Amino acid sequence: MYRRIIVPTDGSEFAMKGVKEGLLMAKSLDRPATAIFVIEVGDIRVSEHIQQTLKKGAEKALNEVEEEAKKIGVALEKKIFKGAPYKKITDYADNDDIIYIASHGSSGFRELFMGSTTDRVLKRANCTVAVVKGEE
């Protein structure tokens, strides 16, 4: 069925809802999961200090996913990428993967129906995408 479950996170509580559901699916299918955090810096040049701060935030978020995976008993790989989140997530996913993504993340903006990253992942992915309602 699915080879791997991909669970993107931005470190927010909303994103963690998608992560948890994805990890539960990985457990039920006895498949590995990959947690992805994408550092979005755009085309601007950022200092080494800011890059290190962003990387520490990414590592913290991925460690939270790892703790959850251990509780559930799911093998987890962690990935940090730089770039546009929707591009990095969909570029990483293969046709036989499934992406579990929350409907909203931490952007602070609210699209009418769902977050812009989620919307773009849905439109660009070549694999199955499960959208988990990520808002309260």
C-alpha positions as CSV (number, residue, x, y, z in Angstrom):
1,M,0.0,0.0,0.0
2,Y,2.2,2.9,1.2
3,R,5.9,2.6,1.6
4,R,6.5,5.4,4.0
5,I,4.4,7.9,6.0
6,I,5.7,11.5,5.8
7,V,4.8,13.9,8.6
8,P,5.8,17.5,8.0
9,T,5.9,19.8,11.0
10,D,6.5,23.5,11.7
11,G,6.7,23.0,15.4
12,S,3.2,24.2,16.1
13,E,0.5,22.5,18.1
14,F,-1.7,22.4,15.0
15,A,1.0,20.7,12.9
16,M,1.4,18.1,15.7
17,K,-2.1,16.9,15.2
18,G,-1.2,15.9,11.7
19,V,2.0,14.3,12.9
20,K,0.2,12.2,15.5
21,E,-2.3,10.9,13.1
22,G,0.4,10.1,10.6
23,L,2.4,8.2,13.2
24,L,-0.7,6.2,14.2
25,M,-1.2,5.3,10.6
26,A,2.5,4.3,10.3
27,K,2.0,2.1,13.4
28,S,-1.2,0.5,12.0
29,L,0.5,-0.2,8.6
30,D,3.8,-1.2,10.2
31,R,5.6,1.3,8.0
32,P,8.4,3.8,8.8
33,A,7.7,7.5,9.1
34,T,9.8,10.5,8.1
35,A,9.4,13.8,9.9
36,I,10.3,16.9,7.8
37,F,10.9,20.4,9.0
38,V,11.6,23.0,6.3
39,I,13.4,26.2,7.2
40,E,12.0,28.9,5.0
41,V,14.5,31.7,4.5
42,G,13.5,32.8,1.0
43,D,16.0,34.6,-1.1
44,I,17.4,36.8,1.7
45,R,20.8,36.3,3.1
46,V,20.7,35.5,6.8
47,S,23.5,35.6,9.4
48,E,25.1,32.4,10.7
49,H,23.5,33.2,14.1
50,I,20.0,33.3,12.7
51,Q,20.7,30.2,10.7
52,Q,21.8,28.4,13.8
53,T,18.7,29.7,15.7
54,L,16.4,28.4,13.0
55,K,18.2,25.0,12.9
56,K,17.8,24.7,16.7
57,G,14.1,25.4,16.3
58,A,13.8,22.7,13.6
59,E,15.7,20.2,15.7
60,K,13.5,20.9,18.7
61,A,10.3,20.3,16.7
62,L,11.7,17.1,15.2
63,N,12.8,15.9,18.6
64,E,9.2,16.3,19.8
65,V,8.0,14.2,16.8
66,E,10.7,11.6,17.7
67,E,9.4,11.4,21.3
68,E,5.9,10.8,20.0
69,A,7.1,8.1,17.5
70,K,9.0,6.3,20.3
71,K,5.8,6.3,22.5
72,I,3.9,4.8,19.7
73,G,6.7,2.4,18.5
74,V,7.3,3.8,15.0
75,A,10.6,3.9,13.3
76,L,11.3,7.5,12.4
77,E,13.8,9.3,10.2
78,K,14.2,13.1,10.6
79,K,15.0,15.6,7.8
80,I,15.7,19.3,7.8
81,F,15.5,21.1,4.5
82,K,15.9,24.8,3.5
83,G,13.5,26.4,1.0
84,A,9.8,26.6,0.2
85,P,8.0,24.1,2.5
86,Y,5.5,22.8,0.0
87,K,8.3,22.2,-2.6
88,K,10.6,20.4,-0.3
89,I,7.8,18.2,1.1
90,T,6.5,17.2,-2.3
91,D,10.0,16.8,-3.8
92,Y,10.9,14.4,-1.0
93,A,7.7,12.3,-1.3
94,D,7.6,9.4,-3.8
95,N,4.5,8.1,-5.5
96,D,4.0,5.3,-3.0
97,D,4.3,7.5,0.1
98,I,1.5,9.3,2.0
99,I,1.8,12.7,3.5
100,Y,-0.1,13.5,6.7
101,I,-0.3,17.2,7.0
102,A,-2.3,19.5,9.3
103,S,-4.8,21.9,7.7
104,H,-3.1,24.8,9.4
105,G,0.3,25.5,10.8
106,S,2.0,28.3,12.7
107,S,2.0,31.0,10.0
108,G,-0.4,33.3,11.9
109,F,-2.3,33.9,8.7
110,R,-5.5,32.0,8.0
111,E,-6.5,31.2,4.5
112,L,-10.2,30.8,4.0
113,F,-10.3,27.1,4.1
114,M,-6.8,25.8,4.9
115,G,-3.2,27.0,5.3
116,S,-1.3,28.0,2.2
117,T,1.5,25.3,2.6
118,T,-1.2,22.6,2.9
119,D,-3.0,23.9,-0.1
120,R,0.2,23.9,-2.2
121,V,1.2,20.4,-1.0
122,L,-2.3,19.1,-2.1
123,K,-1.9,20.7,-5.5
124,R,1.7,19.6,-6.2
125,A,2.0,16.2,-4.6
126,N,2.3,13.1,-6.7
127,C,1.3,10.9,-3.8
128,T,-1.7,10.6,-1.5
129,V,-2.1,13.5,1.0
130,A,-4.2,13.2,4.1
131,V,-5.2,16.6,5.6
132,V,-5.8,16.5,9.3
133,K,-7.9,19.3,10.7
134,G,-5.3,21.2,12.6
135,E,-7.3,24.0,14.1
136,E,-9.1,24.1,17.5
